[in-house]
């Protein structure tokens, strides 16, 4: 019996991808180009839709689809309403990001911007992601 190639796994078969490589969705730091690139190279690109409104999710999906015909996924945010989310401010956001900022800069990435808390219903995100 001949051994299967390392990339011929149940995961790659079920997901319709060439390699059993799945990108971490990076909620708040995702990009459509990165998601599409991972998918185009045979893995499963995943976009972290953390905090996105349904119409923004539809726009992201449309852009990713314009960049790849390969499978990709959307990671939706299921929040149980974090206790501090409603009271967080720009200063707290900058403090939380401070340890990552040098790494983001070194890689040429864009620093995420603070946005005040706004509750988003998972059901609305899920409906939009079926786009």
C-alpha positions as CSV (number, residue, x, y, z in Angstrom):
1,X,0.0,0.0,0.0
2,X,1.4,3.4,-1.0
3,X,1.6,6.1,1.7
4,X,-0.4,9.3,1.1
5,X,1.4,12.5,0.5
6,X,1.7,14.7,3.6
7,X,-0.8,17.2,2.2
8,X,-3.5,14.6,1.4
9,X,-5.4,14.7,4.7
10,X,-9.0,14.5,5.6
11,X,-8.9,18.2,6.5
12,X,-7.6,19.2,3.1
13,X,-10.1,17.0,1.4
14,X,-13.1,18.2,3.3
15,X,-12.1,21.9,2.9
16,X,-11.2,21.5,-0.7
17,X,-7.7,22.9,-0.2
18,X,-4.3,21.7,-1.4
19,X,-2.4,21.9,1.9
20,X,-3.7,21.3,5.5
21,X,-2.7,24.9,6.4
22,X,-5.2,27.1,8.0
23,X,-4.5,30.8,8.6
24,X,-5.3,32.3,12.0
25,X,-8.1,34.9,11.5
26,X,-6.5,37.8,13.4
27,X,-9.6,39.7,14.4
28,X,-9.1,43.4,13.9
29,X,-5.8,42.8,12.0
30,X,-7.1,40.8,9.0
31,X,-6.7,41.8,5.5
32,X,-8.6,40.7,2.4
33,X,-5.3,40.4,0.5
34,X,-3.7,38.1,3.1
35,X,-6.8,35.9,3.3
36,X,-6.9,35.6,-0.5
37,X,-3.1,34.9,-0.7
38,X,-3.3,32.0,1.7
39,X,-6.2,30.5,-0.2
40,X,-4.5,31.1,-3.6
41,X,-1.4,29.3,-2.4
42,X,-3.4,26.2,-1.4
43,X,-4.2,26.8,2.3
44,X,-7.5,28.1,3.9
45,X,-7.4,31.8,4.3
46,X,-9.6,33.1,7.1
47,X,-10.7,36.7,7.6
48,X,-11.3,37.8,11.2
49,X,-14.6,39.8,11.0
50,X,-14.3,40.9,14.7
51,X,-16.6,43.9,15.2
52,X,-17.7,44.3,11.6
53,X,-21.2,45.3,10.7
54,X,-23.1,42.9,8.4
55,X,-22.8,45.3,5.4
56,X,-19.0,45.5,6.0
57,X,-18.8,41.7,6.1
58,X,-20.6,41.6,2.7
59,X,-18.0,44.1,1.3
60,X,-15.1,42.1,2.7
61,X,-16.4,38.8,1.2
62,X,-17.0,40.5,-2.2
63,X,-13.4,41.8,-2.2
64,X,-11.9,38.4,-1.2
65,X,-14.0,36.8,-3.9
66,X,-12.5,39.2,-6.4
67,X,-9.0,38.1,-5.3
68,X,-9.5,34.4,-5.2
69,X,-11.7,31.6,-6.5
70,X,-10.4,29.3,-3.9
71,X,-12.1,28.4,-0.6
72,X,-11.8,30.9,2.3
73,X,-13.6,31.4,5.6
74,X,-15.0,34.2,7.7
75,X,-14.4,34.1,11.5
76,X,-17.3,35.8,13.2
77,X,-17.1,37.3,16.7
78,X,-19.3,35.6,19.3
79,X,-19.2,37.9,22.3
80,X,-20.8,37.4,25.6
81,X,-20.4,41.2,26.1
82,X,-17.0,41.6,27.7
83,X,-17.4,43.4,31.0
84,X,-14.8,46.2,30.1
85,X,-15.8,46.7,26.5
86,X,-18.4,49.4,27.2
87,X,-16.0,51.5,29.3
88,X,-12.8,51.0,27.3
89,X,-11.3,54.2,25.7
90,X,-8.6,55.1,23.3
91,X,-5.9,55.3,26.0
92,X,-6.7,51.7,27.2
93,X,-6.6,50.5,23.6
94,X,-3.2,52.1,23.0
95,X,-1.9,50.5,26.3
96,X,-3.2,47.0,25.2
97,X,-1.7,47.4,21.7
98,X,1.7,48.8,22.9
99,X,3.5,45.5,23.1
100,X,2.4,44.5,19.6
101,X,2.9,47.9,17.9
102,X,6.7,47.5,17.3
103,X,6.1,44.1,15.7
104,X,3.3,45.4,13.4
105,X,5.6,48.3,12.4
106,X,8.6,46.1,11.7
107,X,6.4,44.0,9.3
108,X,5.1,47.1,7.6
109,X,1.6,46.6,8.9
110,X,-1.0,49.2,9.6
111,X,-1.7,49.9,13.3
112,X,-5.3,49.2,14.2
113,X,-7.4,52.2,15.2
114,X,-9.5,52.5,18.3
115,X,-13.3,52.4,17.7
116,X,-15.7,52.9,20.6
117,X,-17.6,49.8,21.6
118,X,-20.8,49.1,19.7
119,X,-22.7,45.8,20.3
120,X,-23.0,43.7,17.2
121,X,-25.4,40.7,17.0
122,X,-23.8,37.4,15.9
123,X,-27.0,36.5,14.1
124,X,-26.6,39.6,11.8
125,X,-23.0,38.7,11.1
126,X,-23.9,35.1,10.3
127,X,-26.6,36.2,7.9
128,X,-24.2,38.5,6.1
129,X,-21.5,35.9,5.9
130,X,-23.8,33.6,3.8
131,X,-23.5,36.2,1.0
